[in-house]
Amino acid sequence: MSAMEKNRLIILFLVSLLLGTCTDAWEEHTRINDNVSQETILDYLEAHSEFSQFTGLLKSVGMEGNFSYPGLFTLYAPTNSAMEKVSAGMIDSDEKKKLFVRNHYLNGVYSVSSDKEKMFLTMKSGKVLEYDPLNKTIGGMGIDASIEAVVSNGNIQVIDEPLVPKFHIWDFIELEAPRNEFVRFLNSLTSQVFDTQNSVQTGIDSQNRPVYDTVWVKQNLFLKNIADLSSEDSLFTMLLISDDVFMDQFAKFERSYRVDDKISNAIPTQRDSMNIKMMIARDLVFRGKYPLQGSPDTLVSYFGVKVPFVKPAVTSSYQASNGYVYTVSDCNVKREHKILPILMEAEDWIYSYRGTSGTPHPYFRERENASGGSDFILDNSHGSQKLTGALFKGPLVSSIKYRVKIRAINDFRKSYRVPDESVELRQFLGQVSITRNPVTNMITNISSVTNAFRTDTLYGRPDFFYDPADVNTYYVPITKTRYAPLENAADDELDLGYYDFSRSDSVFFRLVPFAGGMAVTADYFRLVPIFE
């Protein structure tokens, strides 16, 4: 059998399976319901004036097609008397109207006349409502069991109370929250993006570029990169800060989160401003539900940042379906709480290693008192050749000064493979520059060590072999032969000086040996913020 014939049989099987599934669902629908009308849900609504307000609402936002398509749905149709109980604020925009309508129907057929078990139903709105057929309720609202319309594309249940959707946190921010600068910023992060998975290529244009039947989806960068506040499966607490607080926090951190060179740009660029605001926003969402009463005075963000929760400063609150939202007029996050020390385990942050010839030999050694349980050695493959070093890519640093420390021991003397008691191991750690593609942000080039750490009179170490005219001679002797206990790990650290990062980016360090045939080693690197 040819490949084409096999593919054809697979396609036919899948189509028959799909049709069989639909047929089975339809047969079950008609078996349970003897008198199935040929009209659709929309036909039924239009023919019964007691649903005119709900019908008019769904038509006003172009949703009538949802109830005339083939398929099987259950609609909990609110009567006109139910619609009169809906506040104007609940349906004062197209988005709110669509959310309201979607909260009244779902896929599948449910009937209080045949269902017996209590269950939780996920409505088209994404909200989960409790369905109790024995007590004839949905979302706590009564279902009129005497009226049940069975039509060609599902069932219609009648309710005399509306199923008003409870906003999740993102619904509230997007649709309901008062529009101050912070809320506007969060909403500005929403855009339409090209959906590569669902867009279908339809051809090629005159320049040989693919042409798509393009599908666009809405995406918000905060929800994508920080926390999905629209998830009904998670619980959050969110602080919305006032304009004064937002402005104060921006001024406090505007030099700390520059993505463009702060030396060349005294005033934050547009990219800087976006990043500074995002870094402020990211620490204002917290895991879990924190009611106003009984919650701690300090909350800890997703990123381990301590944030004050000043109860008297709460000017408004909202209990969402997935947590709480508080608008606050006081939220002074301290720099030392937001910009934390960075610990880079050498064995975890290794990016690459190389030598001038041959192949370097990396070793990841288990050591009882090593931080994380292991340390790292890079040995040379040739006794006379010098390693160009081990490259470490660390996490994001702020655009501030950090004091840089290293913890390392030398229990092997010069080379791990060829120990030499007569030679003292010296190594140089320096920061390297990277170049990124301005469009993709991908790393395109990594320099050699061009940026030595700076020393000062307080932290300068006279035992360093250091020629200020040549950064490549700033080598640290590694003299300790065993690790101190972990609780005293700081006793093993060597202070290498400080470095002033001109932009907030991933940190890159290169560790190089002093001479040919010499190894380099490290347990960890620690960066301690300097607040001036």
C-alpha positions, -999 to +999 in steps of 0.1 A: +000+000+000+014+034-010+019+062+015-008+083-002-033+054+002-024+050+038-029+088+044-062+086+026-074+058+049-063+076+080-082+107+069-113+087+061-111+070+095-108+103+114-137+118+094-159+087+101-149+088+138-159+125+140-192+119+123-198+089+144-192+109+176-216+137+164-242+111+154-240+093+187-245+126+206-274+135+184-290+101+188-286+103+226-302+138+225-332+125+204-335+093+225-339+112+257-361+139+242-389+124+221-403+157+207-372+175+193-382+206+175-364+214+142-360+250+152-328+263+167-322+280+201-322+314+183-355+305+166-371+296+199-359+328+216-372+350+187-406+332+189-411+339+226-415+374+237-406+367+274-370+364+263-370+396+241-345+415+264-319+388+264-324+382+227-320+419+220-288+420+241-271+391+224-280+405+190-266+439+199-231+424+201-235+401+171-238+368+191-270+355+175-250+332+153-238+313+184-273+300+189-282+291+153-251+270+145-254+231+145-242+216+177-255+207+211-258+235+238-277+242+269-289+277+274-302+290+307-324+317+293-333+346+316-368+360+313-375+397+309-382+399+346-348+384+353-331+409+329-347+438+348-326+427+378-293+432+359-276+465+368-268+489+340-231+488+350-230+450+343-238+455+306-226+490+298-200+479+272-199+453+244-173+432+263-195+431+294-225+421+273-206+393+257-194+380+291-230+382+304-244+362+275-216+336+276-223+330+313-257+316+304-248+288+281-223+259+276-215+229+254-235+198+260-271+190+269-283+191+305-318+186+317-333+188+352-359+162+341-332+135+336-300+145+353-296+132+389-261+141+401-249+175+413-220+187+392-199+218+383-204+232+348-179+254+329-199+280+311-188+296+278-176+326+299-151+303+316-169+306+349-177+274+368-212+272+382-227+245+405-256+226+388-280+208+411-307+191+391-324+176+422-330+211+437-333+225+402-307+253+405-278+266+384-253+289+401-277+291+430-305+304+408-337+284+403-346+266+371-383+265+361-386+227+355-421+231+340-406+248+309-379+230+290-376+235+252-358+207+233-346+221+199-324+209+171-292+223+186-298+217+223-319+225+253-333+257+267-338+260+305-357+290+319-345+310+349-361+340+367-328+353+381-299+363+359-266+344+361-245+376+366-208+366+360-184+373+387-153+390+372-120+373+376-092+397+384-083+404+348-119+409+339-121+435+366-089+453+356-099+453+319-136+461+322-144+476+356-114+491+375-112+529+377-089+542+349-058+556+367-023+555+352-014+521+366-046+504+353-041+521+319-005+507+318-017+471+325-043+474+297-018+489+273+001+456+274-027+440+255-023+436+217-034+414+188-008+388+179-005+364+150-017+329+160+008+306+141-009+274+152-044+282+139-034+304+108-035+285+076-011+292+047-031+299+016-003+306-009+028+326-017+030+363-027+050+378-056+081+380-033+079+343-025+066+350+011+039+328+026+004+342+026-019+332+055-056+331+063-045+349+094-059+343+129-053+370+154-056+364+192-055+389+220-025+387+243-014+406+274+023+407+283+016+409+320-006+378+319+018+360+297+051+368+315+041+375+351+008+359+363-023+348+344-049+368+363-076+354+341-071+319+353-101+305+372-078+276+384-055+299+405-060+323+434-044+357+435-043+390+453-036+422+433-027+457+444-037+485+421-016+516+431-027+552+429-011+577+405+010+592+433+024+559+443+030+549+407+049+581+401+069+578+433+079+542+426+089+551+390+112+579+403+127+555+429+135+528+404+141+547+371+179+542+374+176+506+384+158+490+355+173+506+324+173+483+293+191+510+273+225+523+284+219+547+313+253+564+307+242+575+272+206+582+282+202+605+312+164+604+307+147+569+304+139+559+268+105+546+258+119+510+262+133+520+296+099+534+308+081+503+297+105+480+316+106+502+347+068+501+349+067+464+343+092+458+371+070+479+394+039+460+384+053+425+386+057+427+424+021+438+430+005+404+424+006+376+451-003+339+452-034+332+473-064+351+486-057+378+512-089+392+528-086+427+541-091+415+577-065+391+591-039+394+564-003+401+572+011+437+569+037+425+544+030+403+514+057+385+493+054+386+456+061+359+430+097+371+428+104+371+466+099+408+471+085+421+504+056+445+497+038+465+524+001+459+526-012+491+543-048+484+553-058+520+560-045+529+525-070+507+508-094+530+490-115+503+473-117+465+471-132+439+449-137+402+455-132+385+422-139+349+413-102+341+417-091+364+445-090+400+457-082+433+441-073+463+463-067+499+452-042+515+475-029+550+481+003+538+499+027+511+488+063+521+495+085+492+484+120+496+496+149+492+472+167+467+494+135+446+494+130+448+457+166+445+444+180+413+461+214+397+463+221+372+435+236+338+441+250+321+410+259+284+416+288+279+392+277+244+382+242+257+373+250+288+354+278+274+331+271+287+296+302+275+276+339+268+279+369+267+255+406+267+252+431+280+226+435+244+214+422+209+223+391+203+244+388+216+280+377+191+306+348+202+329+342+185+363+311+188+384+323+176+418+300+166+447+313+183+479+297+181+514+301+218+522+298+231+487+267+254+481+241+233+464+262+202+470+286+206+441+313+228+427+328+233+392+363+229+378+375+235+342+408+219+335+431+223+306+435+197+279+472+207+272+498+215+298+512+244+279+479+259+266+459+285+284+421+283+287+401+312+273+379+304+302+345+293+314+316+315+305+287+319+330+253+333+320+235+345+351+201+360+358+188+395+353+207+422+371+195+457+378+213+487+362+231+495+395+264+488+412+269+453+426+298+440+447+310+407+433+322+378+455+335+344+446+337+312+467+363+287+456+388+262+471+420+248+456+424+213+469+442+201+437+469+228+431+472+243+397+456+215+376+429+189+386+445+163+363+481+172+369+485+187+404+516+209+411+522+219+446+549+244+435+524+266+415+498+288+431+464+288+412+453+323+402+422+331+382+405+362+369+367+368+369+355+396+346+323+408+331+319+404+294+298+424+270+270+409+249+253+421+217+217+413+210+196+414+178+174+445+182+144+427+168+146+392+183+166+401+214+187+370+207+224+370+217+246+375+186+280+381+201+299+377+234+331+396+239+363+386+257+367+401+292+366+439+287+352+450+320+373+444+352+357+449+386+368+480+403+384+480+438+385+507+464+405+515+495+380+497+517+378+465+497+411+465+478+432+435+484+470+439+481+476+402+475+460+404+441+484+406+412+469+436+395+481+458+368+455+486+363+467+491+327+458+455+318+425+440+330+438+406+319+463+406+348+437+410+376+441+375+390+430+363+423+450+336+442+428+307+454+445+296+486+419+278+507+421+241+505+388+231+521+353+246+524+341+261+557+308+247+569+279+259+549+266+282+577+299+300+574+302+300+536+307+337+536+341+332+554+354+316+522+343+344+499+368+366+481+357+401+474+366+410+438+354+446+438+323+461+423+308+467+389+283+493+378+260+477+353+248+503+327+217+483+317+194+457+332+202+425+314+214+389+320+249+390+336+278+373+318+310+364+336+342+348+322+366+330+345+401+326+331+434+312+345+466+331+350+488+307+330+489+278+306+481+244+321+462+260+349+426+252+358+398+275+370+373+267+398+343+281+416+316+270+440+294+301+434+294+338+426+275+363+447+264+398+436+254+421+464+235+453+455+251+486+464+225+512+473+238+548+470 
